[in-house]
Amino acid sequence: MEKIFYVDSKCEGYQKIKKEMGENALILSFEEILKNGDENNKSDCFSSKKYKVTAYIDDGKENLKEVENNSFSINEDGLKIQSLEKQVNDLKKYVDLLAKNQINNEFEVNETNPIDNIIEKFYAKFLDNDIKPDIALLIKQRLDIANPDNSTKLALSELFELSELSCDDKIHFFIGNPGSGKTTSIIKLSTTFSIGLKKKILIITTDCYKESGYDQIFEQCDFLGIHSMKAQNSKELINLISKNFNNYDLIFIDTPGVDKDYKALNNIFPENMSYKTTLVLNANSRYREQVKKISFFNEIGFDFIVFTKLDETFSYGNIINIMHDNSQKKLICLTNGQDTAKNIIINKEKCVELLMQGIA
């Protein structure tokens, strides 16, 4: 028995033949036609295709051998084609899935990469400005991408402490290398406390090794209305401190600059008096040099740090490194110019803002 089916796909044809004629049916032919029945208009690419399938099943009335020679089995060839079509469909689904994942990945890149890039740019700036990698990483971890500048300032402010000089500690010695800016820093601090805070300041210099050293201090102090005196030795120093102790709010003592040998400072510090010591460091020195200076002056002992000459360097990373590495020492001020009244920063917020300029 022969039967004709009209279907939309070969797969549908196999299914219909199998359902209506059984698995033993033989397919005699597949013929492509159009839905409108025009079999001669197959070249029309806009027409919907349809298939005419002719199938045969043995009912004992025809010559089965002749039919088998011109047909193929639905069990073997039909299933092979079904398997191929299934593989094609699976492949299409896989491609669609890949395309979808690619789109998602693109969205993820657009959302996350710019943030990572901004953070990495800030981190690179920290390194470029001589901040040590471990400290740069600490700052990086505190970055808030919504406000990177403010979060950087906050992270910097947590790396060091700034101390205001207290009149409770009346006597302050300033130590440092030659040319570090001790004398200038003392005059700037004296100006700030004398004019700005209305404190009575006395400057005593023990730096008798520098030619015309005292004359320089005396001229500037006289112009600013600040009292200054000179002590040739430790005995004179102790006498001057004792005589004037109750007459001033703060007494600043300028010491000789020392480098590799601190014999010049021997016996200069009074044994029976309470005092504080401030180390003055030049900001434009290399980090390795500053580490050696701190190690050297630790033999003498100091409580506070002052950084000078910030106007002579473009990078402030070493200041951040030193203050972090010596967190037990508090910063008193930063100085960044020759103007004794203006070029000194004793406010922590302004110190952080200035440091930001050196790492931007």
Secondary structure, DSSP 8 states (H G I E B T S, - for coil): -EEEEEESSHHHHHHHHHHHH-TT-EEEEEEEEETTS-TT-TT-TTS-EEEEEEEE---SSS-HHHHHHT-EEIIIIIHHHHHHHHHHHHHHHHHHHHHHHHHHHHHHHHHHHHHHHHHHHHHHHHHHTT--HHHHHHHHHT--TTSHHHHHHHHHHTT--B----TTS-EEEEEE-TTSSHHHHHHHHHHIIIIIS---EEEEE---SSTTHHHHHHHHHHHHT-EEEE-SSHHHHHHHHHHHGGG-SEEEEE----SS--GGGTTTS-TTS--EEEEEEETTS-HHHHHHHHHHHHTT--SEEEEE-GGG-S--HHHHHHHHHTTTSEEEEEE-SS-TTTSEE--HHHHHHHHHHTT-
